[in-house]
Amino acid sequence: MKILIFSVAYFPFVGGAEVAVKELTDRMPDGEFHMITINHDGRQLAEERVGNVLVYRVGSGRLARYAFPFLGAWKGLSLHRQKNFDATWSIMASYSGFAALFFKYLRPRVPFILTLQEGDPISHMLKHVWYIYPLFRQIFKKADSIQAISKYLADFGKRMGGRGTIEVIPNGVDVSLFSRRFSPDDLEEFKNKLGKNLGDVFLITTSRLVKKNGLADVILALKFLPPNFKFLILGIGELEHDLRKIAEKKKVSDRVRFLGQVSHTEIPKYLAASDIFIRPSLSEGMGNSFIEAMASGVPVVATAVGGIPDFIENGKTGFFCEVGDPKNIAEVVTTVAEDGMLRADVTARAKEVAATGYDWDFIAKSMRERVFEPVVGFRVY
């Protein structure tokens, strides 16, 4: 099986979608995967192998994503003449979706697989494509198969006119990594390094610092919580300056710690040292970070938006708070922190959900059997 992937970003520029591609392709060693992506900083190799994917980079700079639909399709045609691909695979229905669509127009017999990983509000997404809306819908209509990481995005695919099969297959997590345990001495030493005092309650998030993740609402919620509640933020993003200003204005700067980008393999230790994972998202396609926290045995506080209700049931596998309501966030956090029996029951169920339904090996098997095999007749033994 030879698959041509269109993706706006790839390693070293990664988010949940890019991690998913690597995890999936690494688990399909009999497949031959080629990817066209953008050379975002102009410093990456024009061609290199990353895991089981041969990566080709086109364009660079701030305007590269706008040229990508054309550059990507053109490069794809050139590669197709050499490789004779069995299918194309677009990661999200954005600029990469247009590249795959243009390729489909030119090579209609090559099956087109579309993965929906979008995390931004659908209204926001549609607002940005209003001037080419009919063409945007063609991405969905021309896809022979659509894989959505949540029911929410699957419904979006249907509404946009998807005619092919639509399969809901979520992203996975490395359950073995996030469920590992640390010795009491190592964990105590790490807590001391983080400045965790006796009686402190650490709220933690692993998030891009963007509006949709609702981090400002957590900072505002600290005003309704006792001083021993602290907030650890793992991640970087465009709103860091604004979030720091909010913390200063509300006089909670000493209770908010911006820890920057943390290695994925180090995140489990931060989770183990913390008490509650929180991300009161305004929108969410799925959210791998929630599953990672569930696998770690940390109770999760989230909002019932987008794909989150696929894996969080309020009071059963996590806790819901209201969107954009700092006071309610504080109330829910207080309940989770004070009710140890409820917290233990919920985290036990959440760990089971993460282990049985979101392990990458299980997700890769689902992708092979429900997406790739029906489209290209691929078998992996």
N, C-alpha and C positions, 0 to 999 in steps of 0.2 A: 504494500500500500504506500503510495506517495501522496502526501498532503502538502498543499501550499497554504501557509498561514499568513493572513494579513493582520498586523497588530500595530497600533500607533506607537506603543512603547514595549521595550523588553529589557532584560538585564543589561546594564546595572540600574536602569530606571524601572522600578517595579512597584506595583500595588497588588491587590488581591487577584486581579485578572491575570497578570503576568506570572505570578506564583502558581496559579492554577494550571496554566499552559505547561510550565516546566514540570510540575508534579505529574501531570497526566502523560506527557510525552515520554518522560523518563520511565514510566511504567508500561510503555508500549515499545519495547526494544526491537520488535520485528517491523515496526513502521519506519518509514523514511519521511522525516518532517523538514520542510524548508519554510523559512519565515522572512517576509519583507517588513521592515520597520524603519523608523526614523533615527538618524544619527543626531540626537537632540543637542549635544554640546559640540559636535564636530570632532570630538576626540576619540571616538570609538572606531574600531576596525570596520572597514567596508564589508568584510566578510569574515565570519568566525563561527566556530561550533560552540554552542552553549548546551551542555547536556546532550540530549538526543535531537537537537534542532540545529540545522545549519542556517545561520542568520545572515541576511543581506540588509545593509543599511543604505537608505537613499535620502537625500536632502539633509539640511541642517538649519539651525537657526529658528527664530520666532515664527516665521511664516511657513515652515516646513510642513506642518500638519495640514495647511490649506492646499498645498501642492500634492500631498500624499495620495489622494484618490487617483490622480493622473500618473504621478511617478510610480506609485505602487502597481497600478494596473499594467503600465508599460513594462516595468521590470518583470512582472508576473508573466506576461506574454513571452518575453525573451526566455525566461527560465522554462516555461511550458514547452517551448520548442525543443529544448534539450532533455527535459525530464519526463514529459508526458504525464502530468499529474492526474491522479484518480479523483481528486476533489479539492476544492478550496475551502478554507475555514476562516471566517472573519471573527475576530475577538471584539465584540460590541458593534452596535449599529451606528457608529459614528464615522469618522474619516476612514477607518479601515473598512467599514461596511460599504462605503461608496467605492473604494478601490475594488472590493470583491464584486460589487454590482457591475462596474464597468468591465471587469474581466468576464463576468457572466454574459454581458451583452455580446462580447466579442467571441467567446467560446461557450455557447449555450449548452453544449452537451456535457460539459464538466460539472458534476454536482456541486452545489454550494451549500455549506453548513454555516449557520449563523449562531453564535453564542451571545446571549444577552446577559451582561454583567453590570449593567448601568446602576449606579448608586444615586445619581442626582434625581431630583423630582422630575417626573415625566413632563409636567407642565413647563418646567424650566428647559428641558430638552427640546420640547416642541416649539417653544418660543424662539429658540436659536435657529430653527430650520424652517420657519414659517415661509420664507421666500422661495424655498425649494421643497416644500412639503410633499407635493406629488412625487418628486424624485426620491425623497426620503422613504416614502411608503413602498417604493419599488424594492428597496433592500429586503423588506419583509416578504413581499409578494413573490420575489424571484428565488428566495431561499428554498432549497429542496428539503431542508431539515432545520429546525430551530431548537436549540438547547437553551433553556432558561434556568438560572440558578435559584429561582423562587416562583411560587404560584403567581405572585404579584407581577413579575416580569413576563410570565407565560401569558397571562391575561392581556398584558400590553401588546405582546406579539400577535395575539388573535385580533385585537382591536385594530391593529395596524394593517391587517389584511393577510397575515401569514397563511399560506395555502398548503405548505408542507406539514409533515408531522412536527408536533411540538412536544418536547420531552422536558420535564422538570427534573434536573439533576443538579444538586447544589455543589458548591465548592466544598472541599474537604479540609481537614487539618491533620497535622502530624500528631496523632493521638499519643503515640509513644513518647514524643518530645514533651508535650504539654501535661501529660499525666505523671511524669517522673517525680520522685520524691527526693527531698534534700535532708541531710542529716540535721538534727536539732542544733548542733553546734555551728554548722555552716550557715543555716538559716538565721540564727541569732546574730552571728557576725555580720551578715548582710543587712539585717534590720538596723543594726547599730550604724552601719555605713550610711544607710538612708536617713539616719537621725530619728528612728522610730522609738519613742519613749513609751514606758509602761502606761497602758490605758489609751494610747493613740489608736484611732481607727483610720486606716488608709483606704481612701477611695482611689481607684486606678482606672486609667483609660489608655488604650493603645489606638491612636486615631491620627488621621491627618488633621491639621489645625485649619479646618474649613468650616464655613457656616453650617452646612448640613448636619454636622456631627453634634451640634448643640452644646459645645463645651462651655460657652459663656453662661448657659443656664446652670451648670454645675457650680461654677465659681460664684454666681449669685446665690445659689442655694446654701453656700457656706455661712451666710449671714443668719440663716435660720437653724444652724447646727452649732453644737457646743465647740469650743476652741480645740478640743482634742481630735476633731475630724479634719484630716488633711487630704489634699488632692494631688496625686502624682499623674503627670501628663507625659506619656511616652509618644513622641512623634514630632514632626515638623510641619510647617505650612504657612500660608500667607497671612493667617490671622494671629500669629504669635504676638506681635506688637500690640494689637488691639486687646487681646486677652490679658496681657500683662497690665495694660492700662486699666482694664475693668477691675482686676484684682487690687491694684493700687487705690483706685477710687473707692472701692468698697472696704478698704483697709483689711484685706485678707491675704495680702502678698506673702506674708510669712507662713501661710497655710497652703500655698499653691507652689508646686515644684515643677518646673519645665525641665525635663530630663533629656530632651532632644531625641534624635534617632538612635534607637537601641537595636543591636543585633537580634535577629529573629530567634536565634538559639539562646539568647540571654533573657528573653521575655518571661519564660516560665519561672525564673527565680524572682522576678519582680512581682509576678502574680502570687507566688507562694508567700511572699512577705506582706501581701496586702489583704484586705478584708472584704472589699466589695468592688466588683467591676461595674463601671457605669459609662453609658454613652446614650444620652437622651436625644437620639437622632431626629432630625426634621424629616429626613427621607433615608431610605436604605434599600438597596437591591437585595442584599442578603446580610453581609457583615461577618466575615471570618473571625474577627476579633471576639465576637460573642461566643462562638463555638470553642475557640481556644481557651477562653476563661472557664467555660463549662467543663471542658476536659481537665482543667487544672483544679477543679473543685472549689472555685471561687464563685459566690453567688452573683448573679447578673441583674442589674437594673437597666431597663431599656424602655423604649416607647413602642407602641403597637402600630408601627408604620411599615410600609413596604413588605419585604420578605421576612421580617423578624417573627411574626406570628407562626411561621412555618415550623419553628423550633422552640419558641418560648410560649408556654402556657402560664398565664398569671397564677402565681402561688403553687405551681406544680414543677416547672423547670426554670423559673426565673420570676422576675417581678416587673410589672409595668408601672410607669409613671406617666403623667400627662405631658404632652408636647408643649414646650415653651413655658413651663410653670415651675419656677424655682422653688416655691413654697411646697408644692406637691412632691417635688423631687426630694426635698428634705424630709418630708413626712414618710415617704416610702423607704428612704435610706435609714431613718430612725427605726422603723419596724424591722427591717432586715438585721440591723445591728443588735437590736435588743432581744429578738426572739430566736434564741439558739436552736430550739427544737425544730422550728419551721425552717430555719436556715439549713440545718443538717439534712432534713428530708428533701428539700428542693435541690440542694447541690448533689445529693446521691442520684436523684432521677436525672438531673442534667448531665452528669458524667456518663450515665448509661446511654442517653440519647446521643451524645457526642461519639462515644465508642462504637455504637452499633450502626449509626446512620451517616457518619461524616468522616470516617477514616478514608484516607486517600486511596488505599488499595480497593476498597469497596466502590468508591466513586469512579475510579479508572475502569473497573469491570463494567459498571453501568454505562459509561461512555462507549466502551467497545461494543457492548451487546445492543444498546438501544439507539446509538447514533451512527457510529462508524460502520458496523456490520450491515445494517439495512441500506446504507448509502453506497458503500463500495464493496460489500461482500468480504470484508477483512476479517480474518480469524487470527487470534493470538493464542498460542498454546504454551 
